[in-house]
């Protein structure tokens, strides 16, 4: 079946399923959609997960999400870390293991194709104090798949089975896996890989409903996620196209997954997990106001200085500042000015002046039912 025809229609599925799976996303049924996950010996407060994102979900960003969304985010996942770099004691790679106690529960994701190195890397993750080790079988980046890792492992099921079996035997913390729908529209094998993952002892599976060839284009196939959920006894988390509270709850109340991952939407809205939980309980969904945006940027500034794994402070800082003003009135010129600023202080000055005194006169902290 083509990717175009497999693309999910959330409303149609939500109306088709029985019981409270098709219920409205707020109130009693919405609240029931938010609950803890049992991931081996780890229990989360909610089933809302910050997705791993390369170059984004380092310690500083994960802590920012915790600061903005509190314990509404049930689990945070690190950006993927190369097993080869860890096992060769690469200083930059080792710094990526850095985390703070406030992040827990924390999952650290590793990638690679060599079973021995993956085992050693998983042991290093456990020794570093992570609660969960996650194995990346979904990254579409050419530099990763060319070396046999990421989504390429979905085409090498025997190697994947060996890696999972070996890692599961080597560590005592839960082992989880993230996959894609398949390599392309002619090789949708996520269901087969999902059953393999469970049989080899994984404690949770995350499914991004796009193929490797799709990258991040088109629509994520949530019907596929739902089919896999029905086949497995371990928690199945869905990933892809969750951009707001309503979208998250449609997938949860519609029975598509046991939990949802939020990735790119959290990059400009680290409050999204609290918004999802509020919507589920039928409470007003508060949008971040002007002061909240300024506080978030300043918090990120301080976290970058304390916890960043490298010296790319200015680029990261610019990126968040631009995302926090996107969609506000006349923000295009401000984003250009932010991009031209050559210091942290310069970025902050442009951002603060616009957010607090610019043309946006209506406070963003208005309730939306």
Sine and cosine of phi, psi and omega as CSV:
sin_phi,cos_phi,sin_psi,cos_psi,sin_omega,cos_omega
0.00,0.00,0.65,-0.76,-0.05,-1.00
-0.95,0.30,0.39,-0.92,0.03,-1.00
-0.88,0.47,-0.59,0.81,-0.02,-1.00
-0.88,0.48,-0.68,0.73,-0.04,-1.00
-0.98,0.21,-0.38,0.93,0.01,-1.00
-0.99,0.13,-0.27,0.96,-0.03,-1.00
-0.83,0.57,0.73,-0.69,-0.19,-0.98
-0.98,0.19,0.56,-0.83,0.21,-0.98
-0.95,-0.30,0.98,-0.20,-0.11,-0.99
-0.84,0.55,-0.71,0.70,-0.05,-1.00
-0.88,0.48,-0.65,0.76,-0.03,-1.00
-0.91,0.42,-0.70,0.71,-0.02,-1.00
-0.93,0.38,-0.65,0.76,-0.01,-1.00
-0.86,0.51,-0.57,0.82,0.00,-1.00
-0.98,0.22,-0.37,0.93,-0.12,-0.99
-1.00,0.06,-0.51,0.86,-0.07,-1.00
-0.97,0.23,0.42,-0.91,-0.09,-1.00
-1.00,-0.02,0.19,-0.98,0.08,-1.00
0.90,0.43,-0.48,-0.88,-0.12,-0.99
-0.98,0.18,0.04,1.00,0.08,-1.00
-0.92,0.40,-0.42,0.91,0.00,-1.00
-0.98,-0.22,0.24,0.97,-0.10,-1.00
-0.98,0.22,0.25,-0.97,0.08,-1.00
-0.85,0.53,0.39,-0.92,-0.12,-0.99
-0.99,0.11,0.04,1.00,0.01,-1.00
-0.82,-0.57,0.18,-0.98,0.03,-1.00
0.98,0.19,-0.47,-0.88,-0.12,-0.99
-0.84,0.54,-0.75,0.66,-0.06,-1.00
-0.94,0.34,-0.61,0.80,0.05,-1.00
-0.89,0.45,-0.68,0.74,0.02,-1.00
-0.88,0.47,-0.59,0.81,0.00,-1.00
-0.93,0.37,-0.35,0.94,0.00,-1.00
-0.97,0.26,-0.34,0.94,0.01,-1.00
-0.99,-0.15,0.87,-0.50,0.00,-1.00
-0.31,-0.95,0.16,-0.99,-0.05,-1.00
-0.96,0.29,0.40,-0.92,0.11,-0.99
-0.96,-0.29,0.62,-0.78,0.15,-0.99
-0.97,-0.23,0.95,-0.32,-0.03,-1.00
-0.91,-0.42,1.00,0.01,-0.15,-0.99
0.87,0.50,-0.82,-0.57,0.00,-1.00
-1.00,0.06,-0.03,1.00,-0.04,-1.00
-0.99,-0.13,0.74,-0.67,0.08,-1.00
-0.89,-0.46,0.77,-0.63,0.04,-1.00
-0.99,-0.17,0.37,-0.93,0.01,-1.00
-0.96,0.27,-0.64,0.77,0.02,-1.00
-0.78,-0.63,0.15,-0.99,0.04,-1.00
-0.98,-0.22,0.52,0.85,0.04,-1.00
-0.95,-0.30,0.83,-0.56,-0.18,-0.98
-0.83,-0.56,0.74,-0.68,0.14,-0.99
-0.98,0.22,0.87,-0.50,-0.09,-1.00
-0.95,0.31,0.55,-0.84,0.11,-0.99
-0.93,0.37,0.73,-0.69,0.02,-1.00
-0.66,-0.75,0.84,-0.55,-0.03,-1.00
-0.87,0.49,0.77,-0.64,0.02,-1.00
0.97,0.24,0.09,1.00,-0.06,-1.00
-0.83,-0.56,-0.84,0.54,-0.18,-0.98
-1.00,0.05,0.85,0.53,0.16,-0.99
-0.99,0.10,-0.06,-1.00,-0.07,-1.00
-0.84,0.55,-0.69,0.73,-0.06,-1.00
-0.88,0.47,-0.71,0.70,-0.03,-1.00
-0.95,0.32,-0.64,0.77,0.02,-1.00
-0.86,0.50,-0.65,0.76,0.02,-1.00
-0.93,0.36,-0.55,0.84,0.07,-1.00
-0.89,0.46,-0.69,0.72,0.02,-1.00
-0.88,0.48,-0.68,0.74,0.06,-1.00
-0.87,0.48,-0.65,0.76,-0.02,-1.00
-0.91,0.41,-0.60,0.80,-0.06,-1.00
-1.00,0.07,-0.60,0.80,-0.08,-1.00
-0.95,-0.30,-0.14,0.99,0.03,-1.00
0.88,0.47,-0.58,-0.82,-0.06,-1.00
-1.00,0.08,0.22,0.98,0.14,-0.99
-0.93,0.37,-0.47,0.88,0.09,-1.00
-0.99,0.10,0.88,-0.47,-0.12,-0.99
-0.98,0.20,-0.53,0.85,-0.07,-1.00
-0.48,-0.88,0.67,-0.75,0.12,-0.99
-0.91,-0.41,0.58,-0.81,-0.04,-1.00
-0.84,-0.54,0.70,-0.72,-0.01,-1.00
-0.94,0.35,0.29,-0.96,0.24,-0.97
-0.89,0.46,0.41,-0.91,-0.07,-1.00
-0.94,0.33,0.58,-0.82,-0.09,-1.00
-0.85,-0.53,0.74,-0.67,-0.06,-1.00
-0.95,0.32,0.83,-0.56,0.06,-1.00
-0.87,0.50,-0.61,0.79,-0.01,-1.00
-0.90,0.44,-0.68,0.73,0.02,-1.00
-0.89,0.45,-0.67,0.75,0.04,-1.00
-0.88,0.48,-0.74,0.67,-0.11,-0.99
-0.97,0.25,-0.21,0.98,0.12,-0.99
-0.99,-0.14,0.14,0.99,0.03,-1.00
0.84,0.54,0.61,0.80,0.09,-1.00
-0.91,0.42,0.82,-0.58,-0.14,-0.99
-0.87,0.49,-0.70,0.72,-0.01,-1.00
-0.90,0.44,-0.67,0.75,-0.01,-1.00
-0.92,0.39,-0.65,0.76,0.01,-1.00
-0.88,0.47,-0.58,0.82,0.01,-1.00
-0.91,0.41,-0.36,0.93,0.01,-1.00
-0.94,0.34,-0.23,0.97,0.07,-1.00
-0.98,0.20,-0.16,0.99,-0.06,-1.00
-0.86,0.50,0.67,-0.74,0.06,-1.00
-0.43,-0.90,0.17,-0.99,-0.03,-1.00
-0.86,-0.50,0.50,-0.87,-0.02,-1.00
-0.86,0.50,-0.47,0.88,-0.04,-1.00
-0.93,0.37,-0.24,0.97,-0.05,-1.00
-0.98,0.18,-0.30,0.96,-0.17,-0.98
-0.89,0.45,0.56,-0.83,-0.03,1.00
-0.96,0.27,0.62,-0.78,-0.09,-1.00
-0.84,-0.54,0.74,-0.67,0.12,-0.99
-0.93,-0.36,0.73,-0.69,0.08,-1.00
-0.94,-0.34,0.81,-0.59,-0.08,-1.00
-0.99,-0.13,0.70,-0.72,0.05,-1.00
-0.85,-0.53,0.38,-0.92,0.06,-1.00
-0.64,-0.77,0.45,-0.89,0.02,-1.00
0.28,-0.96,0.06,-1.00,-0.03,-1.00
-0.83,-0.56,-0.23,0.97,-0.02,-1.00
-1.00,-0.03,0.87,-0.49,-0.10,-1.00
-0.86,0.51,-0.66,0.75,-0.03,-1.00
-0.90,0.44,-0.70,0.72,0.02,-1.00
-0.92,0.38,-0.60,0.80,0.03,-1.00
-0.90,0.44,-0.61,0.79,0.06,-1.00
-0.90,0.44,-0.74,0.67,0.00,-1.00
-0.89,0.46,-0.65,0.76,0.02,-1.00
-0.90,0.43,-0.67,0.74,0.02,-1.00
-0.88,0.47,-0.64,0.77,0.05,-1.00
-0.90,0.43,-0.60,0.80,0.05,-1.00
-0.92,0.40,-0.62,0.79,0.07,-1.00
-0.88,0.47,-0.72,0.70,0.03,-1.00
-0.89,0.45,-0.70,0.71,0.00,-1.00
-0.90,0.44,-0.48,0.88,0.02,-1.00
-0.96,0.29,-0.23,0.97,0.07,-1.00
0.97,-0.23,0.19,0.98,0.04,-1.00
-0.92,0.39,0.47,-0.88,0.03,-1.00
-0.99,0.13,-0.47,0.88,-0.10,-1.00
-0.59,-0.81,0.57,-0.82,0.19,-0.98
-0.93,-0.38,0.77,-0.63,-0.05,-1.00
-0.92,-0.38,0.67,-0.75,-0.01,-1.00
-0.96,-0.28,0.83,-0.56,-0.06,-1.00
-0.99,0.12,0.90,-0.44,0.11,-0.99
-0.83,-0.56,0.45,0.89,-0.09,-1.00
-0.73,-0.68,-0.20,0.98,-0.06,-1.00
-0.88,0.47,0.79,-0.62,-0.03,-1.00
-1.00,-0.06,-0.03,1.00,-0.12,-0.99
-0.87,0.48,0.75,-0.66,-0.02,-1.00
-0.81,0.58,-0.64,0.76,-0.04,-1.00
-0.92,0.40,-0.37,0.93,0.03,-1.00
-1.00,0.05,-0.75,0.66,-0.07,-1.00
-0.94,0.34,-0.48,0.88,0.03,-1.00
-0.89,0.46,-0.46,0.89,-0.01,-1.00
-0.99,-0.13,0.18,0.98,0.11,-0.99
1.00,-0.05,-0.01,1.00,-0.04,-1.00
-0.99,-0.11,-0.12,-0.99,0.05,-1.00
0.84,0.54,-0.70,-0.72,-0.07,-1.00
-0.89,0.45,-0.38,0.93,0.02,-1.00
-0.88,0.48,-0.48,0.88,0.02,-1.00
-0.89,0.45,-0.40,0.92,0.05,-1.00
-0.95,0.32,-0.27,0.96,0.08,-1.00
-0.99,-0.14,-0.03,1.00,-0.02,-1.00
-0.80,-0.60,0.92,0.40,-0.16,-0.99
-0.89,0.46,-0.57,0.82,0.01,-1.00
-0.90,0.44,-0.68,0.73,0.03,-1.00
-0.91,0.41,-0.65,0.76,0.03,-1.00
-0.88,0.47,-0.69,0.72,0.01,-1.00
-0.88,0.48,-0.66,0.75,0.02,-1.00
-0.89,0.45,-0.69,0.72,0.01,-1.00
-0.88,0.48,-0.75,0.66,-0.03,-1.00
-0.89,0.46,-0.72,0.70,-0.01,-1.00
-0.88,0.48,-0.68,0.74,-0.05,-1.00
-0.94,0.34,-0.68,0.73,0.01,-1.00
-0.91,0.41,-0.68,0.73,-0.03,-1.00
-0.86,0.51,-0.61,0.79,0.01,-1.00
-0.96,0.28,-0.41,0.91,-0.16,-0.99
-1.00,0.01,-0.41,0.91,-0.08,-1.00
-0.87,-0.49,0.37,-0.93,0.03,-1.00
-0.98,-0.21,-0.26,0.97,0.04,-1.00
-0.99,0.17,0.33,-0.94,0.01,-1.00
-0.87,0.49,0.53,-0.85,0.05,-1.00
-0.90,-0.43,0.79,-0.62,0.02,-1.00
-0.81,-0.59,0.21,-0.98,-0.08,-1.00
-0.65,-0.76,0.59,-0.80,0.12,-0.99
-0.86,-0.51,0.78,-0.63,-0.05,-1.00
-0.79,-0.62,0.10,-1.00,0.15,-0.99
-0.93,-0.38,0.01,-1.00,0.00,-1.00
-0.90,0.44,-0.52,0.85,-0.05,-1.00
0.32,-0.95,-0.19,-0.98,-0.01,-1.00
-0.98,0.19,-0.74,0.68,0.03,-1.00
-0.50,-0.87,-0.07,-1.00,-0.10,-1.00
-0.93,0.38,-0.28,0.96,0.03,-1.00
-1.00,-0.07,-0.01,1.00,-0.01,-1.00
-0.64,-0.77,0.84,0.54,0.06,-1.00
-0.98,0.19,0.99,-0.14,-0.09,-1.00
-0.86,-0.51,0.35,0.94,-0.05,-1.00
-0.86,0.52,-0.59,0.81,-0.01,-1.00
-0.90,0.43,-0.68,0.73,0.03,-1.00
-0.90,0.44,-0.70,0.72,0.01,-1.00
-0.91,0.41,-0.60,0.80,0.02,-1.00
-0.88,0.48,-0.69,0.72,0.02,-1.00
-0.91,0.41,-0.61,0.79,0.06,-1.00
-0.89,0.46,-0.71,0.70,-0.02,-1.00
-0.85,0.53,-0.71,0.70,0.00,-1.00
-0.92,0.39,-0.66,0.75,-0.04,-1.00
-0.91,0.42,-0.44,0.90,0.01,-1.00
-1.00,-0.02,0.15,0.99,0.17,-0.98
0.99,-0.11,0.20,0.98,0.04,-1.00
-0.91,0.42,0.50,-0.87,-0.08,-1.00
-0.99,-0.15,-0.22,0.98,0.05,-1.00
-0.28,-0.96,0.46,-0.89,0.04,-1.00
-0.77,-0.64,0.73,-0.68,0.14,-0.99
-0.94,-0.34,0.71,-0.71,-0.05,-1.00
-0.84,-0.54,0.88,-0.47,0.15,-0.99
-1.00,-0.03,0.85,-0.53,-0.16,-0.99
-0.99,0.16,0.53,0.85,0.14,-0.99
-0.85,-0.52,0.38,-0.93,0.09,-1.00
-1.00,0.10,0.18,-0.98,0.06,-1.00
-0.89,0.45,-0.65,0.76,-0.04,-1.00
-0.91,0.41,-0.56,0.83,0.03,-1.00
-0.90,0.44,-0.45,0.89,-0.15,-0.99
0.83,0.55,-0.93,-0.38,0.01,-1.00
-0.86,-0.51,0.35,0.94,0.01,-1.00
-1.00,-0.05,0.18,-0.98,0.03,-1.00
0.92,0.39,-0.36,-0.93,-0.05,-1.00
-0.91,-0.41,0.58,-0.82,0.10,-1.00
-0.96,0.28,0.63,-0.78,-0.07,-1.00
-1.00,-0.03,1.00,-0.09,-0.02,-1.00
-0.99,0.15,-0.32,0.95,0.14,-0.99
-0.89,0.45,-0.63,0.77,0.05,-1.00
-0.89,0.46,-0.68,0.73,0.05,-1.00
-0.85,0.53,-0.71,0.70,-0.01,-1.00
-0.89,0.45,-0.66,0.75,0.02,-1.00
-0.88,0.48,-0.66,0.75,0.01,-1.00
-0.92,0.39,-0.64,0.77,0.03,-1.00
-0.84,0.55,-0.64,0.76,-0.03,-1.00
-0.93,0.36,-0.37,0.93,-0.06,-1.00
-1.00,0.02,-0.38,0.92,-0.14,-0.99
-0.95,-0.30,0.39,-0.92,0.08,-1.00
-0.98,-0.18,-0.29,0.96,0.07,-1.00
-0.99,0.11,0.35,-0.94,0.01,-1.00
-0.87,0.49,0.65,-0.76,0.06,-1.00
-0.88,-0.48,0.84,-0.54,-0.02,-1.00
-0.96,-0.28,0.72,-0.70,0.01,-1.00
-0.99,-0.12,0.55,-0.84,-0.04,-1.00
-0.65,-0.76,0.60,-0.80,0.07,-1.00
0.87,-0.49,0.86,-0.52,0.12,-0.99
0.94,0.34,0.32,0.95,0.10,-1.00
-1.00,0.03,0.98,-0.19,-0.15,-0.99
-0.93,-0.37,-0.20,0.98,0.00,-1.00
-0.39,-0.92,0.04,-1.00,-0.07,-1.00
-0.89,0.45,-0.68,0.73,-0.01,-1.00
-0.88,0.47,-0.68,0.74,0.00,-1.00
-0.89,0.45,-0.65,0.76,0.02,-1.00
-0.89,0.45,-0.70,0.71,-0.06,-1.00
-0.96,0.29,-0.51,0.86,0.09,-1.00
-0.87,0.50,-0.62,0.78,-0.02,-1.00
-0.96,0.28,-0.59,0.81,-0.01,-1.00
-0.97,0.24,-0.73,0.68,0.00,-1.00
-0.96,0.29,-0.37,0.93,0.04,-1.00
-0.99,0.16,-0.05,1.00,0.07,-1.00
0.98,0.18,0.37,0.93,-0.05,-1.00
-0.98,0.20,-0.53,0.85,-0.11,-0.99
-0.39,-0.92,0.28,-0.96,0.07,-1.00
-0.98,0.18,-0.31,0.95,0.03,-1.00
-0.30,-0.95,0.18,-0.98,0.02,-1.00
-0.81,-0.59,0.56,-0.83,0.15,-0.99
-0.99,-0.16,0.66,-0.75,0.09,-1.00
-0.88,-0.48,0.81,-0.59,-0.04,-1.00
-0.89,-0.46,-1.00,-0.02,-0.12,-0.99
-0.86,0.51,-0.54,0.84,0.00,-1.00
-0.89,0.46,-0.53,0.85,-0.01,-1.00
-0.96,0.28,-0.31,0.95,-0.03,-1.00
-0.91,0.42,-0.54,0.84,0.04,-1.00
-0.94,-0.34,-0.09,1.00,-0.03,-1.00
-0.60,-0.80,0.96,0.26,-0.01,-1.00
-0.93,0.36,-0.05,1.00,0.07,-1.00
-1.00,0.02,0.01,1.00,-0.20,-0.98
-0.89,0.46,-0.54,0.84,-0.03,-1.00
-0.93,0.37,-0.66,0.75,0.08,-1.00
-0.90,0.43,-0.58,0.82,0.03,-1.00
-0.91,0.41,-0.65,0.76,0.02,-1.00
-0.89,0.45,-0.72,0.70,-0.02,-1.00
-0.91,0.41,-0.61,0.79,0.05,-1.00
-0.89,0.46,-0.72,0.70,0.01,-1.00
-0.88,0.48,-0.63,0.77,0.00,-1.00
-0.88,0.48,-0.58,0.82,0.00,-1.00
-1.00,0.05,0.08,1.00,0.00,-1.00
0.97,0.24,0.28,0.96,0.01,-1.00
-1.00,-0.04,0.35,-0.94,0.03,-1.00
-0.86,0.52,0.65,-0.76,0.05,-1.00
-1.00,-0.06,0.95,-0.31,-0.06,-1.00
-0.99,0.11,0.79,-0.61,0.11,-0.99
-1.00,0.07,0.57,-0.82,-0.02,-1.00
-0.89,0.46,0.78,-0.63,0.04,-1.00
-0.99,0.13,-0.06,-1.00,-0.05,-1.00
-0.89,0.46,-0.71,0.70,-0.01,-1.00
-0.91,0.41,-0.60,0.80,0.01,-1.00
-0.89,0.45,-0.62,0.78,0.01,-1.00
-0.92,0.40,-0.67,0.74,0.02,-1.00
-0.91,0.42,-0.68,0.73,0.01,-1.00
-0.89,0.46,-0.64,0.77,0.00,-1.00
-0.89,0.46,-0.70,0.71,-0.01,-1.00
-0.90,0.43,-0.66,0.76,0.01,-1.00
-0.93,0.37,-0.60,0.80,0.07,-1.00
-0.88,0.47,-0.70,0.72,0.01,-1.00
-0.90,0.45,-0.64,0.77,0.07,-1.00
-0.83,0.56,-0.74,0.67,-0.03,-1.00
-0.92,0.38,-0.63,0.78,0.00,-1.00
-0.93,0.38,-0.63,0.78,0.05,-1.00
-0.87,0.49,-0.71,0.71,-0.02,-1.00
-0.90,0.44,-0.54,0.84,-0.06,-1.00
-1.00,-0.01,-0.58,0.81,-0.21,-0.98
-0.86,-0.52,-0.15,0.99,-0.08,-1.00
-0.86,0.50,0.57,-0.82,-0.06,-1.00
-0.99,0.15,-0.21,0.98,0.04,-1.00
-0.51,-0.86,-0.22,-0.97,-0.12,-0.99
-0.99,-0.16,0.34,0.94,-0.04,-1.00
-0.99,0.12,0.66,0.76,-0.09,-1.00
-0.86,0.51,-0.74,0.67,-0.14,-0.99
-0.89,0.45,-0.71,0.70,0.02,-1.00
-0.88,0.47,-0.68,0.73,0.02,-1.00
-0.90,0.43,-0.67,0.74,-0.03,-1.00
-0.91,0.42,-0.72,0.70,0.07,-1.00
-0.83,0.55,-0.71,0.71,-0.06,-1.00
-0.85,0.53,-0.74,0.67,0.00,-1.00
-0.92,0.40,-0.66,0.75,0.00,-1.00
-0.85,0.53,-0.69,0.72,0.01,-1.00
-0.91,0.42,-0.65,0.76,-0.02,-1.00
-0.93,0.36,-0.54,0.84,-0.03,-1.00
-0.95,0.30,-0.33,0.94,0.04,-1.00
-0.97,-0.23,-0.15,0.99,-0.03,-1.00
-0.87,0.50,0.72,-0.69,-0.01,-1.00
1.00,-0.06,-0.26,0.96,0.06,-1.00
-0.98,0.19,0.31,-0.95,-0.08,-1.00
-0.89,0.45,0.73,-0.69,0.09,-1.00
0.83,0.55,0.56,0.83,-0.08,-1.00
-0.99,0.13,-0.25,0.97,-0.04,-1.00
-0.87,0.50,-0.69,0.72,0.00,-1.00
-0.91,0.40,-0.58,0.82,0.01,-1.00
-0.92,0.38,-0.64,0.77,0.03,-1.00
-0.90,0.44,-0.59,0.81,0.06,-1.00
-0.91,0.42,-0.65,0.76,0.02,-1.00
-0.92,0.40,-0.61,0.79,0.06,-1.00
-0.89,0.45,-0.68,0.74,0.01,-1.00
-0.90,0.43,-0.47,0.88,-0.02,-1.00
-1.00,0.07,-0.28,0.96,-0.01,-1.00
-0.91,0.41,0.67,-0.74,-0.11,-0.99
-0.95,-0.30,0.31,0.95,0.03,-1.00
-0.42,-0.91,0.34,-0.94,0.08,-1.00
-0.84,0.54,-0.71,0.71,-0.05,-1.00
-0.90,0.44,-0.62,0.79,0.02,-1.00
-0.91,0.41,-0.69,0.72,0.04,-1.00
-0.87,0.49,-0.72,0.69,-0.05,-1.00
-0.90,0.44,-0.62,0.79,-0.01,-1.00
-0.91,0.42,-0.72,0.70,0.02,-1.00
-0.88,0.47,-0.74,0.67,-0.04,-1.00
-0.87,0.49,-0.76,0.65,-0.09,-1.00
-0.90,0.43,-0.67,0.74,0.00,-1.00
-0.88,0.48,-0.69,0.73,-0.01,-1.00
-0.93,0.37,-0.75,0.66,-0.10,-1.00
-0.91,0.41,-0.66,0.75,-0.08,-1.00
-1.00,0.07,-0.48,0.88,-0.14,-0.99
-0.77,-0.64,0.13,0.99,-0.07,-1.00
-0.99,0.16,-0.23,-0.97,-0.11,-0.99
-0.94,0.34,-0.24,0.97,0.01,-1.00
-0.97,0.23,0.99,-0.16,-0.11,-0.99
-1.00,-0.09,-0.27,0.96,0.00,-1.00
-1.00,0.01,0.80,-0.60,0.01,-1.00
-0.89,0.46,0.73,-0.68,-0.01,-1.00
-0.95,0.33,-0.31,0.95,-0.05,-1.00
-0.99,0.16,0.82,0.57,0.05,-1.00
-0.97,-0.26,0.56,-0.83,-0.07,-1.00
-0.98,0.19,0.67,-0.74,0.09,-1.00
-0.85,-0.52,0.86,-0.51,-0.07,-1.00
-0.91,0.41,0.00,0.00,0.00,0.00
